[in-house]
Amino acid sequence: MSRFFPPPDRTFEPAPNSPGEHAEECVIVVRGSEVLDRRDEEGCWCPLPGAERGELGATSAIEYFLGQRTGAGWFAIEVAPDFQGEFVNLRALGADLPHHDFDLIGRALQVIDWGRTHRFCGRCGEAMKVHQKDRAMVCPRCRNTCYPRLSPSIITLVHREDEVLLARNQRFPEGMYSTLAGFVEPGESIEHTLRREVREEVGVEVQNIRYLGSQPWPFPNSLMLGFHAEYAGGDIVLQEEEIADARWFPVRDLPSIPGSVAISRWLIDTYLEQRGVI
């Protein structure tokens, strides 16, 4: 199994500014935290052709260039809240998307959210301007420069031989279990975060931490760093305000788990492969 999750899209070249003319232009249309749900003849999600931008009317934010894929320029545009159309949350759309499209839509959502929350300088209050060369917003008065914010977090599959420790967050659908996750705090190393989050959420200790891969997670701006960690001791004690349930599951008898678009599923499947289950 690939050590990358997802495998890198070598056809996409990110860039903060368009270099000029493109053979084709593709637009990801965003309204709030949702994306315009356009489908091709085969029922697969597809972007809005650049030539149809005029159908969007007045937008509530600027247009962002994301980069190029095989000669086509990709853009993100935020439309007004009252814009009519079929929009869908990326979580719901994700199961039907190739990983590369999931990441590209996620990139659009993150860039737009960043632009939306950095319209004014946090230092002096002046209206921010788009940087001419970098993916950044710059204050014309005090020169404060703000780059897109990423929130690093760990996501970990805790295991002991032929069992894995899975938990159900209070917000999960009934019956859904997943790996443990949490955000890095200031001053922490990734390893410290992993041990702290596992201890806080389910009360157990871990050892033999092994990094496997990462995934951008645009809800709204996380970067998930994925690990396997071996159980070292302790009984399950739930952090009840966050965790509804946590259990040891035999690798051959798992509950409902996340779909293939999520790194949590990849962490689980990788361990199942190691144990000879798949």
Secondary structure, 3 states (H helix, E strand, C coil): CCCCCCCCCCCEEECCCCCCCCCEEEEEEEECCEEECCECCCCCECCEEHHHHHHHCCECCCCEEEEEECCEEEEEEEECCCCCCCEEEHHHHHCCCCHHHHHHHHHHHHHHHHHHCCCECCCCCCECEECCCCCCEECCCCCCEECCCCEEEEEEEEEECCEEEEEEECCCCCCECECEEEECCCCCCHHHHHHHHHHHHHCCEEEEEEEEEEEEECCCCEEEEEEEEEEEECCCCCCCCCEEEEEEEECCCCCECCCCCCHHHHHHHHHHHHCCCC
